[in-house]
Amino acid sequence: MNIEEIPLPSEAKQGKIDGRYEVELDGATNAILSDLKKTYSKTEEKILFLPGEAEAAKIFEFYAPKLAEKGFSKDANVPLNNRNYQLNVWRSDGWLGGQAVAVAVIDAGKDAEGKPTKFLAVYSAEK
C-alpha cells in the first residue's frame, strides 16, 4: 500500500512545519523510521497537523477497521507509548512480500500561545 492510499482522518491538516516543532518532531520521526528500516527496505512518510486536543486512541480507532479491510493486522509487539509519541503498526505479510502501515500521534510541545501541538505521522513500508 503506497502512502497516497492510506486514508487520513478529517482532523488531520496540511500545514507549514517550522523550526519550533522540529526537534520534537524529528526525534520521533527519526526513531520510527529507524525501526521500520530494520525490517523494510522502502518507506514513505506523510506528516500532518492534528488539533491539540486530538487523542491517539481515537486516531487509532479510525485506522483499525480501514486497515483490516485491506488485510492488515495490528502488530502487538510494537510498544504503543514512546518518548513523545504513541505508535501503532499494522502488517500484511501476503505472498507478495511484507508490508506495513505505521501511524503515530506525536506531541511536539506547545505553540507560541501555549497550546499543545500534535502531529499525525503516517508511514508506508515494504520489504
C-alpha positions as CSV (number, residue, x, y, z in Angstrom):
1,M,0.0,0.0,0.0
2,N,1.6,3.3,-1.0
3,I,1.4,6.4,1.1
4,E,-1.4,8.0,-1.0
5,E,-3.7,5.0,-0.5
6,I,-3.6,5.3,3.3
7,P,-6.8,7.2,4.5
8,L,-6.5,10.3,6.6
9,P,-8.8,11.3,9.4
10,S,-10.7,14.6,8.8
11,E,-9.0,16.4,11.6
12,A,-5.5,15.9,10.1
13,K,-4.5,19.0,8.1
14,Q,-1.5,20.0,5.9
15,G,0.5,22.9,7.2
16,K,3.9,24.6,7.3
17,I,6.2,22.9,9.7
18,D,8.5,25.5,11.1
19,G,11.6,25.4,13.3
20,R,9.9,25.5,16.8
21,Y,8.5,22.0,16.2
22,E,11.4,20.4,14.5
23,V,13.3,19.0,17.5
24,E,10.4,17.0,19.0
25,L,9.0,16.0,15.5
26,D,12.4,15.0,14.1
27,G,13.3,12.9,17.2
28,A,10.1,11.0,16.9
29,T,10.1,10.5,13.1
30,N,13.7,9.5,13.0
31,A,13.1,6.9,15.7
32,I,10.1,5.5,13.9
33,L,11.9,5.4,10.5
34,S,14.9,3.7,12.1
35,D,12.7,1.0,13.5
36,L,10.9,0.5,10.2
37,K,14.1,0.3,8.2
38,K,15.3,-2.6,10.3
39,T,12.6,-4.8,8.5
40,Y,11.6,-2.8,5.4
41,S,13.7,-1.5,2.6
42,K,11.2,1.0,1.2
43,T,9.5,3.5,3.4
44,E,7.3,6.6,2.7
45,E,6.2,9.2,5.2
46,K,3.5,11.8,5.5
47,I,3.2,14.3,8.3
48,L,0.1,16.4,9.1
49,F,-1.0,18.7,11.9
50,L,-3.6,17.4,14.4
51,P,-5.7,19.6,16.8
52,G,-4.0,19.9,20.2
53,E,-6.9,18.0,21.8
54,A,-6.7,15.0,19.4
55,E,-6.5,11.7,21.2
56,A,-4.2,9.0,19.9
57,A,-6.8,6.3,20.8
58,K,-9.4,7.9,18.6
59,I,-6.9,8.2,15.7
60,F,-6.0,4.5,16.0
61,E,-9.8,3.6,16.2
62,F,-10.1,5.4,12.8
63,Y,-7.4,3.3,11.2
64,A,-8.1,-0.2,12.7
65,P,-11.1,-1.1,10.5
66,K,-9.8,0.6,7.4
67,L,-6.6,-1.3,7.5
68,A,-8.2,-4.6,8.5
69,E,-10.4,-4.3,5.3
70,K,-7.1,-4.2,3.3
71,G,-5.7,-7.3,5.0
72,F,-3.5,-5.6,7.6
73,S,-3.5,-6.8,11.3
74,K,-2.2,-4.9,14.3
75,D,1.3,-5.8,15.4
76,A,1.0,-6.3,19.2
77,N,4.8,-6.5,19.5
78,V,5.2,-2.7,18.8
79,P,5.2,-0.6,22.0
80,L,2.4,1.9,22.0
81,N,3.9,4.6,24.2
82,N,7.3,6.1,23.4
83,R,9.1,9.2,24.5
84,N,6.8,11.8,22.9
85,Y,4.6,9.8,20.6
86,Q,2.2,6.9,20.5
87,L,2.6,4.4,17.7
88,N,0.5,1.6,16.1
89,V,1.8,-0.6,13.3
90,W,-0.4,-2.9,11.1
91,R,1.3,-5.6,9.0
92,S,0.3,-7.6,6.0
93,D,2.6,-10.5,5.2
94,G,0.9,-11.7,2.0
95,W,2.6,-13.9,-0.7
96,L,3.9,-10.8,-2.5
97,G,6.1,-9.8,0.5
98,G,5.6,-8.0,3.7
99,Q,4.1,-4.5,4.0
100,A,3.3,-2.3,7.0
101,V,1.4,0.8,7.8
102,A,2.6,2.8,10.9
103,V,0.6,5.6,12.4
104,A,2.0,7.9,15.1
105,V,0.5,10.7,17.1
106,I,3.4,13.0,18.1
107,D,3.3,15.5,20.9
108,A,5.6,18.3,19.8
109,G,5.2,20.6,22.8
110,K,3.4,23.9,22.8
111,D,2.9,26.6,20.2
112,A,3.6,30.3,20.7
113,E,0.3,30.7,22.5
114,G,1.0,27.8,24.9
115,K,-1.4,25.4,23.2
116,P,-0.4,21.8,22.6
117,T,0.9,21.0,19.2
118,K,0.4,17.5,17.8
119,F,1.2,15.8,14.5
120,L,0.0,12.7,12.7
121,A,2.8,10.8,11.0
122,V,1.8,8.0,8.6
123,Y,4.2,5.6,7.1
124,S,4.0,3.0,4.3
125,A,6.7,0.3,4.4
126,E,7.5,-2.6,2.1
127,K,10.2,-5.3,2.1
